[in-house]
Amino acid sequence: MPMAKLTLTAPPEVISMAEEQAKRENTSISAMFTNFVMAKSRLGAHHRSRTKIGPLTKSLTGIVKLPDDFDEKEFMGQVIDEKYGLGK
């Protein structure tokens, strides 16, 4: 991959931390930055692809109003108890 020059500005303590980490990992700050940006980009793409909501789900959004103190875990526990006859 062809490389281009980039100048970053950071507080001296952050620069020192980056230098120490690069030394520990036997790499360069440029390589660490490249890896960071690429990993962040992959995570962002993965997150965006998971959060797409289908048209049916989107059309149903807001139909049910739940109380502010609604506890989903407790409700699901009750549903499972009823379905499988537990807790009786």
N, CA, C and O atoms as a printed pandas DataFrame, in Angstrom:
     atom_number atom_name residue_name chain_id  residue_number  x_coord  y_coord  z_coord
0              1         N          MET        A               1    0.843   -1.165    0.000
1              2        CA          MET        A               1    0.000    0.000    0.000
2              3         C          MET        A               1    0.894    1.235    0.000
3              4         O          MET        A               1    1.799    1.333    0.828
4              5         N          PRO        A               2    0.660    2.184   -0.914
5              6        CA          PRO        A               2    1.469    3.399   -0.934
6              7         C          PRO        A               2    1.193    4.222    0.322
7              8         O          PRO        A               2    0.072    4.248    0.830
8              9         N          MET        A               3    2.220    4.885    0.805
9             10        CA          MET        A               3    2.103    5.646    2.044
10            11         C          MET        A               3    2.128    7.139    1.743
11            12         O          MET        A               3    2.778    7.579    0.794
12            13         N          ALA        A               4    1.418    7.910    2.556
13            14        CA          ALA        A               4    1.429    9.365    2.480
14            15         C          ALA        A               4    1.761    9.880    3.866
15            16         O          ALA        A               4    1.579    9.169    4.855
16            17         N          LYS        A               5    2.236   11.083    3.948
17            18        CA          LYS        A               5    2.634   11.660    5.231
18            19         C          LYS        A               5    1.427   12.332    5.891
19            20         O          LYS        A               5    0.609   12.969    5.227
20            21         N          LEU        A               6    1.340   12.170    7.232
21            22        CA          LEU        A               6    0.275   12.770    8.015
22            23         C          LEU        A               6    0.890   13.322    9.293
23            24         O          LEU        A               6    1.679   12.642    9.949
24            25         N          THR        A               7    0.539   14.527    9.640
25            26        CA          THR        A               7    1.027   15.118   10.885
26            27         C          THR        A               7   -0.125   15.176   11.869
27            28         O          THR        A               7   -1.192   15.707   11.560
28            29         N          LEU        A               8    0.093   14.626   13.059
29            30        CA          LEU        A               8   -0.923   14.646   14.110
30            31         C          LEU        A               8   -0.456   15.526   15.258
31            32         O          LEU        A               8    0.744   15.651   15.505
32            33         N          THR        A               9   -1.391   16.126   15.946
33            34        CA          THR        A               9   -1.081   16.930   17.118
34            35         C          THR        A               9   -1.734   16.271   18.316
35            36         O          THR        A               9   -2.912   15.915   18.275
36            37         N          ALA        A              10   -0.957   16.109   19.395
37            38        CA          ALA        A              10   -1.473   15.482   20.610
38            39         C          ALA        A              10   -0.728   16.044   21.807
39            40         O          ALA        A              10    0.372   16.578   21.658
40            41         N          PRO        A              11   -1.311   15.931   22.989
41            42        CA          PRO        A              11   -0.598   16.369   24.193
42            43         C          PRO        A              11    0.689   15.566   24.378
43            44         O          PRO        A              11    0.743   14.396   23.998
44            45         N          PRO        A              12    1.716   16.172   24.953
45            46        CA          PRO        A              12    3.005   15.485   25.117
46            47         C          PRO        A              12    2.887   14.138   25.840
47            48         O          PRO        A              12    3.589   13.189   25.490
48            49         N          GLU        A              13    2.006   14.047   26.844
49            50        CA          GLU        A              13    1.876   12.777   27.568
50            51         C          GLU        A              13    1.288   11.677   26.682
51            52         O          GLU        A              13    1.624   10.505   26.849
52            53         N          VAL        A              14    0.425   12.043   25.755
53            54        CA          VAL        A              14   -0.145   11.052   24.829
54            55         C          VAL        A              14    0.936   10.594   23.853
55            56         O          VAL        A              14    1.036    9.407   23.544
56            57         N          ILE        A              15    1.728   11.522   23.377
57            58        CA          ILE        A              15    2.823   11.173   22.475
58            59         C          ILE        A              15    3.796   10.237   23.177
59            60         O          ILE        A              15    4.255    9.257   22.591
60            61         N          SER        A              16    4.108   10.538   24.423
61            62        CA          SER        A              16    5.006    9.685   25.206
62            63         C          SER        A              16    4.417    8.283   25.374
63            64         O          SER        A              16    5.128    7.286   25.245
64            65         N          MET        A              17    3.120    8.214   25.659
65            66        CA          MET        A              17    2.463    6.911   25.805
66            67         C          MET        A              17    2.521    6.125   24.494
67            68         O          MET        A              17    2.774    4.920   24.491
68            69         N          ALA        A              18    2.283    6.823   23.383
69            70        CA          ALA        A              18    2.318    6.167   22.074
70            71         C          ALA        A              18    3.720    5.640   21.776
71            72         O          ALA        A              18    3.875    4.529   21.269
72            73         N          GLU        A              19    4.734    6.436   22.091
73            74        CA          GLU        A              19    6.116    5.999   21.859
74            75         C          GLU        A              19    6.449    4.769   22.702
75            76         O          GLU        A              19    7.074    3.827   22.215
76            77         N          GLU        A              20    6.029    4.784   23.967
77            78        CA          GLU        A              20    6.288    3.636   24.843
78            79         C          GLU        A              20    5.574    2.384   24.347
79            80         O          GLU        A              20    6.148    1.295   24.327
80            81         N          GLN        A              21    4.324    2.552   23.951
81            82        CA          GLN        A              21    3.563    1.404   23.469
82            83         C          GLN        A              21    4.167    0.851   22.181
83            84         O          GLN        A              21    4.274   -0.365   22.017
84            85         N          ALA        A              22    4.558    1.731   21.277
85            86        CA          ALA        A              22    5.179    1.295   20.024
86            87         C          ALA        A              22    6.461    0.527   20.305
87            88         O          ALA        A              22    6.748   -0.482   19.661
88            89         N          LYS        A              23    7.223    1.011   21.267
89            90        CA          LYS        A              23    8.467    0.327   21.625
90            91         C          LYS        A              23    8.176   -1.058   22.206
91            92         O          LYS        A              23    8.827   -2.038   21.845
92            93         N          ARG        A              24    7.190   -1.132   23.110
93            94        CA          ARG        A              24    6.819   -2.426   23.706
94            95         C          ARG        A              24    6.347   -3.420   22.648
95            96         O          ARG        A              24    6.639   -4.612   22.730
96            97         N          GLU        A              25    5.619   -2.921   21.661
97            98        CA          GLU        A              25    5.057   -3.786   20.624
98            99         C          GLU        A              25    6.003   -3.945   19.436
99           100         O          GLU        A              25    5.671   -4.609   18.454
100          101         N          ASN        A              26    7.172   -3.338   19.532
101          102        CA          ASN        A              26    8.164   -3.424   18.463
102          103         C          ASN        A              26    7.563   -3.018   17.111
103          104         O          ASN        A              26    7.681   -3.732   16.115
104          105         N          THR        A              27    6.917   -1.846   17.111
105          106        CA          THR        A              27    6.296   -1.330   15.899
106          107         C          THR        A              27    6.479    0.186   15.882
107          108         O          THR        A              27    7.150    0.745   16.750
108          109         N          SER        A              28    5.894    0.835   14.915
109          110        CA          SER        A              28    5.984    2.298   14.831
110          111         C          SER        A              28    4.637    2.920   15.189
111          112         O          SER        A              28    3.596    2.264   15.150
112          113         N          ILE        A              29    4.688    4.187   15.533
113          114        CA          ILE        A              29    3.449    4.906   15.825
114          115         C          ILE        A              29    2.588    4.962   14.569
115          116         O          ILE        A              29    1.363    4.877   14.651
116          117         N          SER        A              30    3.217    5.102   13.418
117          118        CA          SER        A              30    2.468    5.112   12.156
118          119         C          SER        A              30    1.720    3.798   11.953
119          120         O          SER        A              30    0.555    3.799   11.553
120          121         N          ALA        A              31    2.383    2.684   12.225
121          122        CA          ALA        A              31    1.730    1.376   12.076
122          123         C          ALA        A              31    0.602    1.218   13.089
123          124         O          ALA        A              31   -0.458    0.683   12.765
124          125         N          MET        A              32    0.832    1.685   14.326
125          126        CA          MET        A              32   -0.225    1.613   15.338
126          127         C          MET        A              32   -1.433    2.441   14.915
127          128         O          MET        A              32   -2.574    2.001   15.060
128          129         N          PHE        A              33   -1.187    3.628   14.397
129          130        CA          PHE        A              33   -2.272    4.495   13.944
130          131         C          PHE        A              33   -3.031    3.839   12.794
131          132         O          PHE        A              33   -4.262    3.848   12.772
132          133         N          THR        A              34   -2.302    3.275   11.848
133          134        CA          THR        A              34   -2.930    2.589   10.713
134          135         C          THR        A              34   -3.813    1.448   11.200
135          136         O          THR        A              34   -4.958    1.317   10.767
136          137         N          ASN        A              35   -3.282    0.620   12.100
137          138        CA          ASN        A              35   -4.053   -0.503   12.639
138          139         C          ASN        A              35   -5.291   -0.029   13.389
139          140         O          ASN        A              35   -6.363   -0.622   13.272
140          141         N          PHE        A              36   -5.136    1.046   14.160
141          142        CA          PHE        A              36   -6.257    1.597   14.914
142          143         C          PHE        A              36   -7.376    2.050   13.985
143          144         O          PHE        A              36   -8.539    1.703   14.190
144          145         N          VAL        A              37   -7.022    2.825   12.964
145          146        CA          VAL        A              37   -8.032    3.365   12.051
146          147         C          VAL        A              37   -8.707    2.233   11.277
147          148         O          VAL        A              37   -9.923    2.253   11.083
148          149         N          MET        A              38   -7.934    1.258   10.839
149          150        CA          MET        A              38   -8.514    0.137   10.087
150          151         C          MET        A              38   -9.450   -0.687   10.974
151          152         O          MET        A              38  -10.529   -1.080   10.532
152          153         N          ALA        A              39   -9.051   -0.948   12.212
153          154        CA          ALA        A              39   -9.897   -1.710   13.133
154          155         C          ALA        A              39  -11.176   -0.936   13.437
155          156         O          ALA        A              39  -12.268   -1.505   13.446
156          157         N          LYS        A              40  -11.034    0.351   13.682
157          158        CA          LYS        A              40  -12.198    1.194   13.975
158          159         C          LYS        A              40  -13.157    1.221   12.787
159          160         O          LYS        A              40  -14.375    1.203   12.965
160          161         N          SER        A              41  -12.609    1.263   11.591
161          162        CA          SER        A              41  -13.427    1.277   10.386
162          163         C          SER        A              41  -14.184   -0.037   10.230
163          164         O          SER        A              41  -15.366   -0.040    9.887
164          165         N          ARG        A              42  -13.502   -1.155   10.483
165          166        CA          ARG        A              42  -14.167   -2.467   10.384
166          167         C          ARG        A              42  -15.271   -2.594   11.422
167          168         O          ARG        A              42  -16.348   -3.108   11.119
168          169         N          LEU        A              43  -15.016   -2.133   12.643
169          170        CA          LEU        A              43  -16.037   -2.195   13.688
170          171         C          LEU        A              43  -17.233   -1.330   13.329
171          172         O          LEU        A              43  -18.379   -1.725   13.542
172          173         N          GLY        A              44  -16.969   -0.159   12.787
173          174        CA          GLY        A              44  -18.052    0.730   12.387
174          175         C          GLY        A              44  -18.899    0.132   11.287
175          176         O          GLY        A              44  -20.126    0.230   11.322
176          177         N          ALA        A              45  -18.255   -0.489   10.306
177          178        CA          ALA        A              45  -18.990   -1.128    9.211
178          179         C          ALA        A              45  -19.815   -2.284    9.740
179          180         O          ALA        A              45  -20.958   -2.479    9.324
180          181         N          HIS        A              46  -19.237   -3.060   10.664
181          182        CA          HIS        A              46  -19.955   -4.193   11.250
182          183         C          HIS        A              46  -21.155   -3.682   12.037
183          184         O          HIS        A              46  -22.246   -4.244   11.944
184          185         N          HIS        A              47  -20.957   -2.621   12.811
185          186        CA          HIS        A              47  -22.038   -2.061   13.617
186          187         C          HIS        A              47  -23.150   -1.512   12.719
187          188         O          HIS        A              47  -24.330   -1.745   12.983
188          189         N          ARG        A              48  -22.786   -0.791   11.670
189          190        CA          ARG        A              48  -23.794   -0.223   10.770
190          191         C          ARG        A              48  -24.588   -1.315   10.086
191          192         O          ARG        A              48  -25.795   -1.166    9.894
192          193         N          SER        A              49  -23.939   -2.419    9.710
193          194        CA          SER        A              49  -24.649   -3.478    8.998
194          195         C          SER        A              49  -25.608   -4.212    9.929
195          196         O          SER        A              49  -26.617   -4.749    9.472
196          197         N          ARG        A              50  -25.309   -4.244   11.225
197          198        CA          ARG        A              50  -26.167   -4.930   12.183
198          199         C          ARG        A              50  -27.363   -4.090   12.596
199          200         O          ARG        A              50  -28.359   -4.641   13.065
200          201         N          THR        A              51  -27.300   -2.796   12.439
201          202        CA          THR        A              51  -28.350   -1.949   12.973
202          203         C          THR        A              51  -29.416   -1.582   11.948
203          204         O          THR        A              51  -30.276   -0.752   12.241
204          205         N          LYS        A              52  -29.388   -2.166   10.770
205          206        CA          LYS        A              52  -30.418   -1.876    9.793
206          207         C          LYS        A              52  -31.735   -2.499   10.265
207          208         O          LYS        A              52  -31.783   -3.663   10.662
208          209         N          ILE        A              53  -32.776   -1.712   10.211
209          210        CA          ILE        A              53  -34.085   -2.159   10.647
210          211         C          ILE        A              53  -34.962   -2.342    9.417
211          212         O          ILE        A              53  -35.052   -1.464    8.559
212          213         N          GLY        A              54  -35.598   -3.491    9.352
213          214        CA          GLY        A              54  -36.462   -3.788    8.211
214          215         C          GLY        A              54  -37.707   -2.922    8.199
215          216         O          GLY        A              54  -38.058   -2.322    9.215
216          217         N          PRO        A              55  -38.377   -2.852    7.059
217          218        CA          PRO        A              55  -39.546   -1.987    6.920
218          219         C          PRO        A              55  -40.702   -2.383    7.839
219          220         O          PRO        A              55  -41.400   -1.512    8.357
220          221         N          LEU        A              56  -40.912   -3.683    8.048
221          222        CA          LEU        A              56  -42.003   -4.116    8.928
222          223         C          LEU        A              56  -41.730   -3.676   10.360
223          224         O          LEU        A              56  -42.608   -3.129   11.028
224          225         N          THR        A              57  -40.508   -3.916   10.828
225          226        CA          THR        A              57  -40.147   -3.513   12.187
226          227         C          THR        A              57  -40.260   -2.006   12.331
227          228         O          THR        A              57  -40.773   -1.507   13.333
228          229         N          LYS        A              58  -39.786   -1.292   11.339
229          230        CA          LYS        A              58  -39.842    0.165   11.376
230          231         C          LYS        A              58  -41.291    0.651   11.461
231          232         O          LYS        A              58  -41.592    1.609   12.174
232          233         N          SER        A              59  -42.189   -0.023   10.723
233          234        CA          SER        A              59  -43.593    0.403   10.727
234          235         C          SER        A              59  -44.264    0.119   12.068
235          236         O          SER        A              59  -45.254    0.767   12.410
236          237         N          LEU        A              60  -43.740   -0.840   12.830
237          238        CA          LEU        A              60  -44.325   -1.190   14.127
238          239         C          LEU        A              60  -43.757   -0.373   15.283
239          240         O          LEU        A              60  -44.287   -0.408   16.393
240          241         N          THR        A              61  -42.694    0.350   15.024
241          242        CA          THR        A              61  -42.042    1.124   16.074
242          243         C          THR        A              61  -43.005    2.146   16.661
243          244         O          THR        A              61  -43.643    2.910   15.937
244          245         N          GLY        A              62  -43.098    2.146   17.999
245          246        CA          GLY        A              62  -43.920    3.128   18.695
246          247         C          GLY        A              62  -45.355    2.716   18.898
247          248         O          GLY        A              62  -46.124    3.487   19.472
248          249         N          ILE        A              63  -45.765    1.520   18.451
249          250        CA          ILE        A              63  -47.152    1.085   18.600
250          251         C          ILE        A              63  -47.485    0.822   20.069
251          252         O          ILE        A              63  -48.572    1.168   20.533
252          253         N          VAL        A              64  -46.549    0.210   20.801
253          254        CA          VAL        A              64  -46.786   -0.145   22.205
254          255         C          VAL        A              64  -46.081    0.851   23.104
255          256         O          VAL        A              64  -44.900    1.143   22.917
256          257         N          LYS        A              65  -46.807    1.369   24.078
257          258        CA          LYS        A              65  -46.228    2.279   25.068
258          259         C          LYS        A              65  -46.085    1.507   26.375
259          260         O          LYS        A              65  -47.078    1.025   26.920
260          261         N          LEU        A              66  -44.872    1.387   26.879
261          262        CA          LEU        A              66  -44.599    0.680   28.118
262          263         C          LEU        A              66  -44.333    1.681   29.231
263          264         O          LEU        A              66  -43.841    2.782   28.987
264          265         N          PRO        A              67  -44.668    1.281   30.471
265          266        CA          PRO        A              67  -44.383    2.190   31.589
266          267         C          PRO        A              67  -42.882    2.414   31.744
267          268         O          PRO        A              67  -42.080    1.573   31.339
268          269         N          ASP        A              68  -42.507    3.536   32.325
269          270        CA          ASP        A              68  -41.092    3.865   32.508
270          271         C          ASP        A              68  -40.365    2.834   33.355
271          272         O          ASP        A              68  -39.172    2.604   33.159
272          273         N          ASP        A              69  -41.069    2.212   34.295
273          274        CA          ASP        A              69  -40.425    1.242   35.181
274          275         C          ASP        A              69  -40.536   -0.203   34.678
275          276         O          ASP        A              69  -40.309   -1.140   35.443
276          277         N          PHE        A              70  -40.883   -0.388   33.402
277          278        CA          PHE        A              70  -41.027   -1.734   32.825
278          279         C          PHE        A              70  -39.679   -2.449   32.831
279          280         O          PHE        A              70  -38.679   -1.907   32.358
280          281         N          ASP        A              71  -39.657   -3.661   33.367
281          282        CA          ASP        A              71  -38.429   -4.465   33.456
282          283         C          ASP        A              71  -38.533   -5.623   32.464
283          284         O          ASP        A              71  -39.253   -6.592   32.708
284          285         N          GLU        A              72  -37.818   -5.522   31.357
285          286        CA          GLU        A              72  -37.891   -6.540   30.304
286          287         C          GLU        A              72  -37.468   -7.916   30.803
287          288         O          GLU        A              72  -38.107   -8.918   30.480
288          289         N          LYS        A              73  -36.405   -7.971   31.581
289          290        CA          LYS        A              73  -35.904   -9.261   32.074
290          291         C          LYS        A              73  -36.936   -9.935   32.975
291          292         O          LYS        A              73  -37.168  -11.139   32.869
292          293         N          GLU        A              74  -37.545   -9.165   33.848
293          294        CA          GLU        A              74  -38.559   -9.734   34.733
294          295         C          GLU        A              74  -39.755  -10.233   33.916
295          296         O          GLU        A              74  -40.274  -11.321   34.168
296          297         N          PHE        A              75  -40.186   -9.437   32.944
297          298        CA          PHE        A              75  -41.301   -9.825   32.088
298          299         C          PHE        A              75  -40.993  -11.115   31.333
299          300         O          PHE        A              75  -41.816  -12.030   31.294
300          301         N          MET        A              76  -39.809  -11.184   30.736
301          302        CA          MET        A              76  -39.438  -12.394   29.986
302          303         C          MET        A              76  -39.350  -13.598   30.909
303          304         O          MET        A              76  -39.703  -14.707   30.508
304          305         N          GLY        A              77  -38.886  -13.403   32.139
305          306        CA          GLY        A              77  -38.852  -14.487   33.118
306          307         C          GLY        A              77  -40.247  -15.013   33.396
307          308         O          GLY        A              77  -40.455  -16.223   33.483
308          309         N          GLN        A              78  -41.205  -14.101   33.535
309          310        CA          GLN        A              78  -42.592  -14.496   33.772
310          311         C          GLN        A              78  -43.158  -15.256   32.581
311          312         O          GLN        A              78  -43.850  -16.259   32.753
312          313         N          VAL        A              79  -42.867  -14.785   31.381
313          314        CA          VAL        A              79  -43.357  -15.453   30.165
314          315         C          VAL        A              79  -42.799  -16.870   30.075
315          316         O          VAL        A              79  -43.534  -17.805   29.760
316          317         N          ILE        A              80  -41.526  -17.032   30.344
317          318        CA          ILE        A              80  -40.903  -18.364   30.290
318          319         C          ILE        A              80  -41.464  -19.266   31.382
319          320         O          ILE        A              80  -41.716  -20.448   31.148
320          321         N          ASP        A              81  -41.660  -18.702   32.590
321          322        CA          ASP        A              81  -42.265  -19.477   33.682
322          323         C          ASP        A              81  -43.638  -20.003   33.280
323          324         O          ASP        A              81  -43.953  -21.172   33.503
324          325         N          GLU        A              82  -44.459  -19.128   32.682
325          326        CA          GLU        A              82  -45.810  -19.528   32.257
326          327         C          GLU        A              82  -45.755  -20.553   31.135
327          328         O          GLU        A              82  -46.510  -21.525   31.145
328          329         N          LYS        A              83  -44.876  -20.345   30.177
329          330        CA          LYS        A              83  -44.789  -21.247   29.027
330          331         C          LYS        A              83  -44.384  -22.652   29.438
331          332         O          LYS        A              83  -44.944  -23.631   28.943
332          333         N          TYR        A              84  -43.418  -22.760   30.336
333          334        CA          TYR        A              84  -42.885  -24.068   30.706
334          335         C          TYR        A              84  -43.396  -24.557   32.058
335          336         O          TYR        A              84  -42.908  -25.565   32.570
336          337         N          GLY        A              85  -44.386  -23.852   32.655
337          338        CA          GLY        A              85  -44.980  -24.286   33.900
338          339         C          GLY        A              85  -44.012  -24.254   35.065
339          340         O          GLY        A              85  -44.116  -25.085   35.967
340          341         N          LEU        A              86  -43.097  -23.346   35.072
341          342        CA          LEU        A              86  -42.119  -23.250   36.148
342          343         C          LEU        A              86  -42.657  -22.343   37.255
343          344         O          LEU        A              86  -43.543  -21.521   37.020
344          345         N          GLY        A              87  -42.126  -22.495   38.431
345          346        CA          GLY        A              87  -42.448  -21.603   39.529
346          347         C          GLY        A              87  -43.829  -21.803   40.109
347          348         O          GLY        A              87  -44.311  -20.949   40.853
348          349         N          LYS        A              88  -44.481  -22.910   39.787
349          350        CA          LYS        A              88  -45.823  -23.152   40.330
350          351         C          LYS        A              88  -45.767  -24.214   41.379
351          352         O          LYS        A              88  -46.795  -24.564   41.958
